[in-house]
Amino acid sequence: MATWWIDYSSSKLSAAKILATPVGPDGEHPSGVIRYIDAPNRLGTKHTNTTEYNDHRAAGLGIAMYFEVGKNDPMGGFAQGQEYGRRALAGANLLGFPGVVFFCADRWFTSPGFPTITPALWRGYLDGAVSILGRGRTGAYGFSDAIDAAVGHVDYFVQCGRQSEVRDFVHGWQDNNVQPQVDGIQTDRVLIRHPIPFTPTRPGASGVQNDEEWNMQLESGENRSLSFDIPPGATQLRVNCPIDFLVVHGIWQAGESLPAGTNFDYKWSYEDDFRVDRLRPWKIRVVAGATQGSIIYSYSPGRPERTASLSFR
């Protein structure tokens, strides 16, 4: 059977209602959601929040996010992509969300009554978002014109419009013709054609899905803090520091068998002939029984700024 997710914006929905409602043409039930995200001070009905996100994650739903302000988002080019990327990253950090955020061209490039979105503007917009979130967490949503123009700038795609025009490489097709009701809320159904990374594992399942990597960006600053869930099956935390200086102090938070307050400390400073990055990150064993962790860190990147990150394996 086909894999269907849903997206929606008019209300919040519980995982129980989502999982219980058939949405696919052969009675398939949703196995994931694409919700909306924004900075913590901008969350409203359209956007998810920690309560809904944690409920979905605990139920094992796949999760991705859209970032959208309006139909002219790409018109601001690179600078707007950076601004909206920062807002999306702040929202993701609030939730502890490690996955893909799809930035939107929510109309055809040439639409009556709207300024024309050029491929250069759209690509610049996506490049700005990538410069903040990283390419591994940035996707594109739109009609076929936007999808074609985004190739080479992002690696994850949700396409809307006619199914006959969906590109082979697209991860999800949003069916705008059939909009199932879930607990009285109108949704769009999304046919998942290729796996969207960072899908949570259902409770009781073994292993971390999707190439075993969940990633969270570390913004620069002094004495910053970040709390995170340990993905089911993860045995290793990796700290990735592309350049310059990073100091980390962390605390594992207890599962049933873990004494509270178990600490870890790692320090590293930049040298001209060595760096820690995705090829040579710190590898920190996840303490048995840990379900959550938190870090206090200081990070001073060079110019141009490069973002450090945490990932799990």
Phi and psi restraints in degrees (value plus and minus 20) as a CYANA .aco file:
   2 ALA   PHI     -92.4   -52.4
   2 ALA   PSI     136.9   176.9
   3 THR   PHI    -119.3   -79.3
   3 THR   PSI     100.8   140.8
   4 TRP   PHI    -140.1  -100.1
   4 TRP   PSI     116.2   156.2
   5 TRP   PHI    -131.8   -91.8
   5 TRP   PSI     154.2   194.2
   6 ILE   PHI    -148.5  -108.5
   6 ILE   PSI     134.4   174.4
   7 ASP   PHI    -148.7  -108.7
   7 ASP   PSI     134.9   174.9
   8 TYR   PHI    -184.0  -144.0
   8 TYR   PSI     141.2   181.2
   9 SER   PHI    -161.3  -121.3
   9 SER   PSI     -28.8    11.2
  10 SER   PHI    -108.8   -68.8
  10 SER   PSI     -30.7     9.3
  11 SER   PHI    -185.4  -145.4
  11 SER   PSI    -197.3  -157.3
  12 LYS   PHI    -119.8   -79.8
  12 LYS   PSI     129.0   169.0
  13 LEU   PHI    -150.9  -110.9
  13 LEU   PSI     120.2   160.2
  14 SER   PHI     -98.1   -58.1
  14 SER   PSI     132.5   172.5
  15 ALA   PHI     -81.2   -41.2
  15 ALA   PSI     -56.7   -16.7
  16 ALA   PHI     -80.9   -40.9
  16 ALA   PSI     -63.7   -23.7
  17 LYS   PHI     -86.6   -46.6
  17 LYS   PSI     -60.3   -20.3
  18 ILE   PHI     -83.1   -43.1
  18 ILE   PSI     -69.3   -29.3
  19 LEU   PHI     -86.6   -46.6
  19 LEU   PSI     -44.0    -4.0
  20 ALA   PHI    -108.8   -68.8
  20 ALA   PSI     -25.2    14.8
  21 THR   PHI    -128.8   -88.8
  21 THR   PSI     101.0   141.0
  22 PRO   PHI     -91.7   -51.7
  22 PRO   PSI     116.3   156.3
  23 VAL   PHI    -148.8  -108.8
  23 VAL   PSI     -41.7    -1.7
  24 GLY   PHI    -102.6   -62.6
  24 GLY   PSI     144.4   184.4
  25 PRO   PHI     -86.2   -46.2
  25 PRO   PSI     -41.4    -1.4
  26 ASP   PHI    -128.7   -88.7
  26 ASP   PSI       5.5    45.5
  27 GLY   PHI      61.5   101.5
  27 GLY   PSI      -5.0    35.0
  28 GLU   PHI     -86.0   -46.0
  28 GLU   PSI     120.1   160.1
  29 HIS   PHI    -114.0   -74.0
  29 HIS   PSI     130.0   170.0
  30 PRO   PHI     -83.9   -43.9
  30 PRO   PSI     120.7   160.7
  31 SER   PHI    -131.0   -91.0
  31 SER   PSI     -18.1    21.9
  32 GLY   PHI    -186.0  -146.0
  32 GLY   PSI     153.7   193.7
  33 VAL   PHI    -157.2  -117.2
  33 VAL   PSI     129.6   169.6
  34 ILE   PHI    -136.6   -96.6
  34 ILE   PSI      93.7   133.7
  35 ARG   PHI    -128.3   -88.3
  35 ARG   PSI    -197.9  -157.9
  36 TYR   PHI    -125.5   -85.5
  36 TYR   PSI     129.5   169.5
  37 ILE   PHI    -156.3  -116.3
  37 ILE   PSI     130.0   170.0
  38 ASP   PHI    -177.9  -137.9
  38 ASP   PSI    -198.3  -158.3
  39 ALA   PHI     -82.2   -42.2
  39 ALA   PSI     134.5   174.5
  40 PRO   PHI     -77.1   -37.1
  40 PRO   PSI     -48.8    -8.8
  41 ASN   PHI    -107.3   -67.3
  41 ASN   PSI     -13.2    26.8
  42 ARG   PHI    -144.1  -104.1
  42 ARG   PSI      -7.0    33.0
  43 LEU   PHI     -97.6   -57.6
  43 LEU   PSI     111.3   151.3
  44 GLY   PHI    -159.3  -119.3
  44 GLY   PSI    -177.6  -137.6
  45 THR   PHI     -76.9   -36.9
  45 THR   PSI     -60.6   -20.6
  46 LYS   PHI     -85.6   -45.6
  46 LYS   PSI     -50.3   -10.3
  47 HIS   PHI    -119.8   -79.8
  47 HIS   PSI     129.7   169.7
  48 THR   PHI     -91.6   -51.6
  48 THR   PSI     149.9   189.9
  49 ASN   PHI    -159.2  -119.2
  49 ASN   PSI     159.1   199.1
  50 THR   PHI     -84.1   -44.1
  50 THR   PSI     -55.8   -15.8
  51 THR   PHI     -83.5   -43.5
  51 THR   PSI     -70.0   -30.0
  52 GLU   PHI     -85.8   -45.8
  52 GLU   PSI     -65.4   -25.4
  53 TYR   PHI     -79.4   -39.4
  53 TYR   PSI     -67.2   -27.2
  54 ASN   PHI     -84.7   -44.7
  54 ASN   PSI     -55.9   -15.9
  55 ASP   PHI     -83.4   -43.4
  55 ASP   PSI     -65.4   -25.4
  56 HIS   PHI     -84.5   -44.5
  56 HIS   PSI     -62.2   -22.2
  57 ARG   PHI     -88.1   -48.1
  57 ARG   PSI     -61.9   -21.9
  58 ALA   PHI     -82.4   -42.4
  58 ALA   PSI     -50.0   -10.0
  59 ALA   PHI    -102.8   -62.8
  59 ALA   PSI     -25.8    14.2
  60 GLY   PHI      64.4   104.4
  60 GLY   PSI      -5.4    34.6
  61 LEU   PHI     -88.0   -48.0
  61 LEU   PSI     121.3   161.3
  62 GLY   PHI     -85.2   -45.2
  62 GLY   PSI     127.4   167.4
  63 ILE   PHI    -158.8  -118.8
  63 ILE   PSI     111.0   151.0
  64 ALA   PHI    -157.6  -117.6
  64 ALA   PSI     155.0   195.0
  65 MET   PHI    -153.6  -113.6
  65 MET   PSI     129.7   169.7
  66 TYR   PHI    -123.5   -83.5
  66 TYR   PSI     127.0   167.0
  67 PHE   PHI    -139.9   -99.9
  67 PHE   PSI     101.5   141.5
  68 GLU   PHI    -172.9  -132.9
  68 GLU   PSI     109.4   149.4
  69 VAL   PHI    -119.3   -79.3
  69 VAL   PSI     -64.9   -24.9
  70 GLY   PHI    -187.7  -147.7
  70 GLY   PSI    -194.0  -154.0
  71 LYS   PHI     -95.5   -55.5
  71 LYS   PSI     -28.5    11.5
  72 ASN   PHI    -129.1   -89.1
  72 ASN   PSI      -2.3    37.7
  73 ASP   PHI     -69.5   -29.5
  73 ASP   PSI     -65.4   -25.4
  74 PRO   PHI     -89.3   -49.3
  74 PRO   PSI     -33.6     6.4
  75 MET   PHI     -83.1   -43.1
  75 MET   PSI     -41.7    -1.7
  76 GLY   PHI    -102.6   -62.6
  76 GLY   PSI     -23.0    17.0
  77 GLY   PHI      40.3    80.3
  77 GLY   PSI    -168.8  -128.8
  78 PHE   PHI     -78.9   -38.9
  78 PHE   PSI     -65.8   -25.8
  79 ALA   PHI     -82.0   -42.0
  79 ALA   PSI     -61.2   -21.2
  80 GLN   PHI     -89.2   -49.2
  80 GLN   PSI     -56.6   -16.6
  81 GLY   PHI     -79.4   -39.4
  81 GLY   PSI     -59.7   -19.7
  82 GLN   PHI     -86.4   -46.4
  82 GLN   PSI     -65.3   -25.3
  83 GLU   PHI     -80.1   -40.1
  83 GLU   PSI     -68.2   -28.2
  84 TYR   PHI     -91.7   -51.7
  84 TYR   PSI     -50.4   -10.4
  85 GLY   PHI     -82.7   -42.7
  85 GLY   PSI     -59.8   -19.8
  86 ARG   PHI     -84.9   -44.9
  86 ARG   PSI     -60.5   -20.5
  87 ARG   PHI     -83.8   -43.8
  87 ARG   PSI     -62.7   -22.7
  88 ALA   PHI     -84.4   -44.4
  88 ALA   PSI     -61.3   -21.3
  89 LEU   PHI     -85.0   -45.0
  89 LEU   PSI     -60.5   -20.5
  90 ALA   PHI     -81.9   -41.9
  90 ALA   PSI     -61.4   -21.4
  91 GLY   PHI     -86.1   -46.1
  91 GLY   PSI     -60.5   -20.5
  92 ALA   PHI     -83.8   -43.8
  92 ALA   PSI     -60.8   -20.8
  93 ASN   PHI     -85.5   -45.5
  93 ASN   PSI     -56.8   -16.8
  94 LEU   PHI     -79.1   -39.1
  94 LEU   PSI     -64.2   -24.2
  95 LEU   PHI     -98.6   -58.6
  95 LEU   PSI     -45.4    -5.4
  96 GLY   PHI      58.8    98.8
  96 GLY   PSI       5.6    45.6
  97 PHE   PHI    -102.8   -62.8
  97 PHE   PSI     104.3   144.3
  98 PRO   PHI    -123.3   -83.3
  98 PRO   PSI     -12.2    27.8
  99 GLY   PHI    -122.1   -82.1
  99 GLY   PSI    -177.4  -137.4
 100 VAL   PHI    -107.0   -67.0
 100 VAL   PSI     115.2   155.2
 101 VAL   PHI    -130.1   -90.1
 101 VAL   PSI     102.5   142.5
 102 PHE   PHI    -113.2   -73.2
 102 PHE   PSI     100.4   140.4
 103 PHE   PHI    -111.1   -71.1
 103 PHE   PSI     124.1   164.1
 104 CYS   PHI    -132.2   -92.2
 104 CYS   PSI     116.9   156.9
 105 ALA   PHI    -131.5   -91.5
 105 ALA   PSI      70.0   110.0
 106 ASP   PHI    -109.1   -69.1
 106 ASP   PSI      21.7    61.7
 107 ARG   PHI    -191.9  -151.9
 107 ARG   PSI     146.6   186.6
 108 TRP   PHI     -84.1   -44.1
 108 TRP   PSI     129.8   169.8
 109 PHE   PHI     -76.2   -36.2
 109 PHE   PSI     -60.6   -20.6
 110 THR   PHI    -128.4   -88.4
 110 THR   PSI      86.9   126.9
 111 SER   PHI    -153.2  -113.2
 111 SER   PSI     115.1   155.1
 112 PRO   PHI     -75.9   -35.9
 112 PRO   PSI     114.0   154.0
 113 GLY   PHI      65.1   105.1
 113 GLY   PSI     -19.3    20.7
 114 PHE   PHI    -147.0  -107.0
 114 PHE   PSI     131.2   171.2
 115 PRO   PHI     -86.5   -46.5
 115 PRO   PSI     130.3   170.3
 116 THR   PHI     -93.0   -53.0
 116 THR   PSI     108.7   148.7
 117 ILE   PHI    -106.6   -66.6
 117 ILE   PSI      98.2   138.2
 118 THR   PHI    -107.3   -67.3
 118 THR   PSI     134.3   174.3
 119 PRO   PHI     -74.5   -34.5
 119 PRO   PSI     -55.9   -15.9
 120 ALA   PHI     -85.3   -45.3
 120 ALA   PSI     -61.4   -21.4
 121 LEU   PHI     -83.4   -43.4
 121 LEU   PSI     -66.5   -26.5
 122 TRP   PHI     -81.6   -41.6
 122 TRP   PSI     -66.6   -26.6
 123 ARG   PHI     -83.5   -43.5
 123 ARG   PSI     -60.9   -20.9
 124 GLY   PHI     -81.9   -41.9
 124 GLY   PSI     -61.1   -21.1
 125 TYR   PHI     -79.5   -39.5
 125 TYR   PSI     -67.5   -27.5
 126 LEU   PHI     -84.7   -44.7
 126 LEU   PSI     -60.5   -20.5
 127 ASP   PHI     -81.7   -41.7
 127 ASP   PSI     -57.3   -17.3
 128 GLY   PHI     -83.2   -43.2
 128 GLY   PSI     -63.1   -23.1
 129 ALA   PHI     -84.2   -44.2
 129 ALA   PSI     -61.6   -21.6
 130 VAL   PHI     -81.1   -41.1
 130 VAL   PSI     -56.7   -16.7
 131 SER   PHI     -83.9   -43.9
 131 SER   PSI     -39.8     0.2
 132 ILE   PHI    -119.5   -79.5
 132 ILE   PSI     -69.4   -29.4
 133 LEU   PHI    -108.4   -68.4
 133 LEU   PSI     -42.8    -2.8
 134 GLY   PHI      70.6   110.6
 134 GLY   PSI     131.5   171.5
 135 ARG   PHI     -86.5   -46.5
 135 ARG   PSI     -49.4    -9.4
 136 GLY   PHI     -89.5   -49.5
 136 GLY   PSI     -28.8    11.2
 137 ARG   PHI    -144.8  -104.8
 137 ARG   PSI      -9.9    30.1
 138 THR   PHI    -138.0   -98.0
 138 THR   PSI     109.9   149.9
 139 GLY   PHI    -149.1  -109.1
 139 GLY   PSI     154.5   194.5
 140 ALA   PHI    -145.4  -105.4
 140 ALA   PSI     119.2   159.2
 141 TYR   PHI    -142.3  -102.3
 141 TYR   PSI     116.8   156.8
 142 GLY   PHI     147.7   187.7
 142 GLY   PSI    -193.6  -153.6
 143 PHE   PHI     -96.9   -56.9
 143 PHE   PSI    -198.3  -158.3
 144 SER   PHI     -80.9   -40.9
 144 SER   PSI     -52.3   -12.3
 145 ASP   PHI     -84.5   -44.5
 145 ASP   PSI     -60.9   -20.9
 146 ALA   PHI     -90.0   -50.0
 146 ALA   PSI     -59.4   -19.4
 147 ILE   PHI     -83.4   -43.4
 147 ILE   PSI     -66.5   -26.5
 148 ASP   PHI     -81.7   -41.7
 148 ASP   PSI     -61.3   -21.3
 149 ALA   PHI     -92.0   -52.0
 149 ALA   PSI     -41.8    -1.8
 150 ALA   PHI    -103.1   -63.1
 150 ALA   PSI     -33.9     6.1
 151 VAL   PHI     -79.7   -39.7
 151 VAL   PSI     112.4   152.4
 152 GLY   PHI      70.5   110.5
 152 GLY   PSI     -29.8    10.2
 153 HIS   PHI    -130.6   -90.6
 153 HIS   PSI     -52.1   -12.1
 154 VAL   PHI    -156.1  -116.1
 154 VAL   PSI     150.9   190.9
 155 ASP   PHI    -139.7   -99.7
 155 ASP   PSI     -20.9    19.1
 156 TYR   PHI    -148.8  -108.8
 156 TYR   PSI     117.3   157.3
 157 PHE   PHI    -161.1  -121.1
 157 PHE   PSI     115.6   155.6
 158 VAL   PHI    -140.8  -100.8
 158 VAL   PSI     103.9   143.9
 159 GLN   PHI    -130.7   -90.7
 159 GLN   PSI     118.7   158.7
 160 CYS   PHI    -129.2   -89.2
 160 CYS   PSI     157.4   197.4
 161 GLY   PHI      76.2   116.2
 161 GLY   PSI    -183.0  -143.0
 162 ARG   PHI     -84.7   -44.7
 162 ARG   PSI     115.6   155.6
 163 GLN   PHI     -83.6   -43.6
 163 GLN   PSI     -50.1   -10.1
 164 SER   PHI     -85.6   -45.6
 164 SER   PSI     -36.8     3.2
 165 GLU   PHI    -120.8   -80.8
 165 GLU   PSI     -16.9    23.1
 166 VAL   PHI     -88.5   -48.5
 166 VAL   PSI     110.2   150.2
 167 ARG   PHI     -95.1   -55.1
 167 ARG   PSI     129.5   169.5
 168 ASP   PHI     -80.5   -40.5
 168 ASP   PSI     -51.6   -11.6
 169 PHE   PHI    -104.3   -64.3
 169 PHE   PSI     -27.0    13.0
 170 VAL   PHI     -88.7   -48.7
 170 VAL   PSI     116.4   156.4
 171 HIS   PHI     -97.5   -57.5
 171 HIS   PSI     -58.5   -18.5
 172 GLY   PHI    -159.5  -119.5
 172 GLY   PSI     120.5   160.5
 173 TRP   PHI    -131.3   -91.3
 173 TRP   PSI     102.2   142.2
 174 GLN   PHI    -107.8   -67.8
 174 GLN   PSI      95.5   135.5
 175 ASP   PHI    -105.0   -65.0
 175 ASP   PSI      85.3   125.3
 176 ASN   PHI    -107.7   -67.7
 176 ASN   PSI     -23.2    16.8
 177 ASN   PHI    -107.8   -67.8
 177 ASN   PSI     -52.4   -12.4
 178 VAL   PHI    -136.7   -96.7
 178 VAL   PSI      97.8   137.8
 179 GLN   PHI    -143.4  -103.4
 179 GLN   PSI      70.3   110.3
 180 PRO   PHI     -86.0   -46.0
 180 PRO   PSI     128.0   168.0
 181 GLN   PHI    -109.1   -69.1
 181 GLN   PSI     109.0   149.0
 182 VAL   PHI    -142.9  -102.9
 182 VAL   PSI      94.9   134.9
 183 ASP   PHI      31.1    71.1
 183 ASP   PSI      21.5    61.5
 184 GLY   PHI      61.1   101.1
 184 GLY   PSI     -18.6    21.4
 185 ILE   PHI    -125.1   -85.1
 185 ILE   PSI     110.5   150.5
 186 GLN   PHI     -93.7   -53.7
 186 GLN   PSI     112.5   152.5
 187 THR   PHI    -146.8  -106.8
 187 THR   PSI     144.5   184.5
 188 ASP   PHI    -120.4   -80.4
 188 ASP   PSI     121.8   161.8
 189 ARG   PHI    -120.3   -80.3
 189 ARG   PSI     123.0   163.0
 190 VAL   PHI    -143.3  -103.3
 190 VAL   PSI      98.6   138.6
 191 LEU   PHI    -100.2   -60.2
 191 LEU   PSI      97.7   137.7
 192 ILE   PHI    -106.4   -66.4
 192 ILE   PSI      92.1   132.1
 193 ARG   PHI    -115.0   -75.0
 193 ARG   PSI     -51.1   -11.1
 194 HIS   PHI    -157.5  -117.5
 194 HIS   PSI     125.3   165.3
 195 PRO   PHI     -78.8   -38.8
 195 PRO   PSI     117.4   157.4
 196 ILE   PHI    -111.0   -71.0
 196 ILE   PSI     106.8   146.8
 197 PRO   PHI     -80.3   -40.3
 197 PRO   PSI     139.4   179.4
 198 PHE   PHI      49.5    89.5
 198 PHE   PSI      13.4    53.4
 199 THR   PHI     -93.6   -53.6
 199 THR   PSI     104.9   144.9
 200 PRO   PHI     -80.6   -40.6
 200 PRO   PSI     131.2   171.2
 201 THR   PHI    -107.8   -67.8
 201 THR   PSI     119.8   159.8
 202 ARG   PHI     -85.0   -45.0
 202 ARG   PSI     125.9   165.9
 203 PRO   PHI     -73.5   -33.5
 203 PRO   PSI     115.1   155.1
 204 GLY   PHI      71.7   111.7
 204 GLY   PSI     -36.2     3.8
 205 ALA   PHI     -99.7   -59.7
 205 ALA   PSI     134.8   174.8
 206 SER   PHI    -122.1   -82.1
 206 SER   PSI     127.0   167.0
 207 GLY   PHI      68.7   108.7
 207 GLY   PSI     135.4   175.4
 208 VAL   PHI    -118.9   -78.9
 208 VAL   PSI     109.2   149.2
 209 GLN   PHI     -97.1   -57.1
 209 GLN   PSI     152.0   192.0
 210 ASN   PHI      36.8    76.8
 210 ASN   PSI      46.6    86.6
 211 ASP   PHI      42.3    82.3
 211 ASP   PSI       0.7    40.7
 212 GLU   PHI      43.5    83.5
 212 GLU   PSI      -0.4    39.6
 213 GLU   PHI    -146.4  -106.4
 213 GLU   PSI     108.5   148.5
 214 TRP   PHI    -141.1  -101.1
 214 TRP   PSI     113.4   153.4
 215 ASN   PHI    -145.2  -105.2
 215 ASN   PSI     118.0   158.0
 216 MET   PHI    -152.0  -112.0
 216 MET   PSI     110.8   150.8
 217 GLN   PHI     -99.5   -59.5
 217 GLN   PSI     126.6   166.6
 218 LEU   PHI    -129.9   -89.9
 218 LEU   PSI      91.4   131.4
 219 GLU   PHI     -92.1   -52.1
 219 GLU   PSI     133.0   173.0
 220 SER   PHI     -92.7   -52.7
 220 SER   PSI     139.0   179.0
 221 GLY   PHI     124.9   164.9
 221 GLY   PSI     154.2   194.2
 222 GLU   PHI    -121.1   -81.1
 222 GLU   PSI     115.2   155.2
 223 ASN   PHI      31.4    71.4
 223 ASN   PSI      25.5    65.5
 224 ARG   PHI     -99.1   -59.1
 224 ARG   PSI     137.1   177.1
 225 SER   PHI    -150.6  -110.6
 225 SER   PSI     129.0   169.0
 226 LEU   PHI    -170.6  -130.6
 226 LEU   PSI     110.0   150.0
 227 SER   PHI    -130.6   -90.6
 227 SER   PSI     130.0   170.0
 228 PHE   PHI    -173.3  -133.3
 228 PHE   PSI     132.0   172.0
 229 ASP   PHI    -102.0   -62.0
 229 ASP   PSI     129.1   169.1
 230 ILE   PHI    -108.8   -68.8
 230 ILE   PSI      98.6   138.6
 231 PRO   PHI     -79.0   -39.0
 231 PRO   PSI     122.4   162.4
 232 PRO   PHI     -75.5   -35.5
 232 PRO   PSI     110.9   150.9
 233 GLY   PHI      69.3   109.3
 233 GLY   PSI     -29.8    10.2
 234 ALA   PHI     -91.8   -51.8
 234 ALA   PSI     116.7   156.7
 235 THR   PHI    -138.9   -98.9
 235 THR   PSI     -25.1    14.9
 236 GLN   PHI    -165.4  -125.4
 236 GLN   PSI     114.0   154.0
 237 LEU   PHI    -122.5   -82.5
 237 LEU   PSI     113.3   153.3
 238 ARG   PHI    -138.9   -98.9
 238 ARG   PSI     114.4   154.4
 239 VAL   PHI    -126.8   -86.8
 239 VAL   PSI     100.0   140.0
 240 ASN   PHI    -130.3   -90.3
 240 ASN   PSI     100.6   140.6
 241 CYS   PHI    -146.1  -106.1
 241 CYS   PSI      84.1   124.1
 242 PRO   PHI     -84.1   -44.1
 242 PRO   PSI     -57.7   -17.7
 243 ILE   PHI    -185.2  -145.2
 243 ILE   PSI     132.5   172.5
 244 ASP   PHI      56.8    96.8
 244 ASP   PSI    -144.6  -104.6
 245 PHE   PHI    -149.6  -109.6
 245 PHE   PSI     111.0   151.0
 246 LEU   PHI    -163.5  -123.5
 246 LEU   PSI     107.9   147.9
 247 VAL   PHI    -141.0  -101.0
 247 VAL   PSI     110.6   150.6
 248 VAL   PHI    -147.9  -107.9
 248 VAL   PSI     112.9   152.9
 249 HIS   PHI    -144.0  -104.0
 249 HIS   PSI     110.1   150.1
 250 GLY   PHI    -152.0  -112.0
 250 GLY   PSI     140.9   180.9
 251 ILE   PHI    -152.7  -112.7
 251 ILE   PSI     105.1   145.1
 252 TRP   PHI     -98.5   -58.5
 252 TRP   PSI     117.5   157.5
 253 GLN   PHI    -123.9   -83.9
 253 GLN   PSI     126.0   166.0
 254 ALA   PHI     -93.5   -53.5
 254 ALA   PSI     114.8   154.8
 255 GLY   PHI    -108.7   -68.7
 255 GLY   PSI    -189.1  -149.1
 256 GLU   PHI     -82.4   -42.4
 256 GLU   PSI     -51.2   -11.2
 257 SER   PHI    -123.2   -83.2
 257 SER   PSI     -14.0    26.0
 258 LEU   PHI    -129.4   -89.4
 258 LEU   PSI     103.8   143.8
 259 PRO   PHI     -79.6   -39.6
 259 PRO   PSI     115.3   155.3
 260 ALA   PHI     -82.9   -42.9
 260 ALA   PSI     126.8   166.8
 261 GLY   PHI      59.6    99.6
 261 GLY   PSI      -4.3    35.7
 262 THR   PHI     -83.9   -43.9
 262 THR   PSI     104.9   144.9
 263 ASN   PHI    -126.5   -86.5
 263 ASN   PSI     135.6   175.6
 264 PHE   PHI    -157.5  -117.5
 264 PHE   PSI     125.8   165.8
 265 ASP   PHI    -152.9  -112.9
 265 ASP   PSI     111.9   151.9
 266 TYR   PHI    -160.1  -120.1
 266 TYR   PSI     120.1   160.1
 267 LYS   PHI    -153.6  -113.6
 267 LYS   PSI     125.6   165.6
 268 TRP   PHI    -173.9  -133.9
 268 TRP   PSI     119.1   159.1
 269 SER   PHI    -146.8  -106.8
 269 SER   PSI     131.3   171.3
 270 TYR   PHI     -90.9   -50.9
 270 TYR   PSI     118.9   158.9
 271 GLU   PHI    -148.3  -108.3
 271 GLU   PSI     132.3   172.3
 272 ASP   PHI     -80.8   -40.8
 272 ASP   PSI     -50.4   -10.4
 273 ASP   PHI    -123.2   -83.2
 273 ASP   PSI      -6.7    33.3
 274 PHE   PHI    -176.2  -136.2
 274 PHE   PSI     126.1   166.1
 275 ARG   PHI    -167.1  -127.1
 275 ARG   PSI     137.3   177.3
 276 VAL   PHI    -123.6   -83.6
 276 VAL   PSI     105.3   145.3
 277 ASP   PHI    -167.3  -127.3
 277 ASP   PSI    -183.0  -143.0
 278 ARG   PHI     -81.9   -41.9
 278 ARG   PSI     -44.6    -4.6
 279 LEU   PHI    -103.8   -63.8
 279 LEU   PSI     -47.1    -7.1
 280 ARG   PHI    -158.1  -118.1
 280 ARG   PSI      43.0    83.0
 281 PRO   PHI    -102.0   -62.0
 281 PRO   PSI     146.1   186.1
 282 TRP   PHI     -83.4   -43.4
 282 TRP   PSI     123.4   163.4
 283 LYS   PHI    -141.5  -101.5
 283 LYS   PSI      90.9   130.9
 284 ILE   PHI    -136.1   -96.1
 284 ILE   PSI     102.6   142.6
 285 ARG   PHI     -86.1   -46.1
 285 ARG   PSI     111.9   151.9
 286 VAL   PHI     -95.6   -55.6
 286 VAL   PSI     103.7   143.7
 287 VAL   PHI     -83.3   -43.3
 287 VAL   PSI     113.6   153.6
 288 ALA   PHI     -75.5   -35.5
 288 ALA   PSI     111.0   151.0
 289 GLY   PHI      72.1   112.1
 289 GLY   PSI     -29.1    10.9
 290 ALA   PHI     -92.2   -52.2
 290 ALA   PSI     112.5   152.5
 291 THR   PHI    -131.1   -91.1
 291 THR   PSI     -38.7     1.3
 292 GLN   PHI    -163.7  -123.7
 292 GLN   PSI     142.2   182.2
 293 GLY   PHI    -166.8  -126.8
 293 GLY   PSI     146.1   186.1
 294 SER   PHI    -169.0  -129.0
 294 SER   PSI     131.6   171.6
 295 ILE   PHI    -152.6  -112.6
 295 ILE   PSI     129.5   169.5
 296 ILE   PHI    -135.7   -95.7
 296 ILE   PSI     106.4   146.4
 297 TYR   PHI    -163.3  -123.3
 297 TYR   PSI     138.9   178.9
 298 SER   PHI    -145.0  -105.0
 298 SER   PSI     113.6   153.6
 299 TYR   PHI    -160.7  -120.7
 299 TYR   PSI     104.7   144.7
 300 SER   PHI    -143.0  -103.0
 300 SER   PSI      68.0   108.0
 301 PRO   PHI     -96.7   -56.7
 301 PRO   PSI     142.4   182.4
 302 GLY   PHI    -100.8   -60.8
 302 GLY   PSI    -188.3  -148.3
 303 ARG   PHI    -138.8   -98.8
 303 ARG   PSI     107.0   147.0
 304 PRO   PHI     -89.6   -49.6
 304 PRO   PSI     131.0   171.0
 305 GLU   PHI     -85.7   -45.7
 305 GLU   PSI     116.0   156.0
 306 ARG   PHI    -141.2  -101.2
 306 ARG   PSI     118.4   158.4
 307 THR   PHI    -112.9   -72.9
 307 THR   PSI     107.2   147.2
 308 ALA   PHI     -98.6   -58.6
 308 ALA   PSI     146.1   186.1
 309 SER   PHI    -175.6  -135.6
 309 SER   PSI     143.6   183.6
 310 LEU   PHI    -131.2   -91.2
 310 LEU   PSI     123.8   163.8
 311 SER   PHI    -162.1  -122.1
 311 SER   PSI     142.0   182.0
 312 PHE   PHI    -143.5  -103.5
 312 PHE   PSI     126.5   166.5
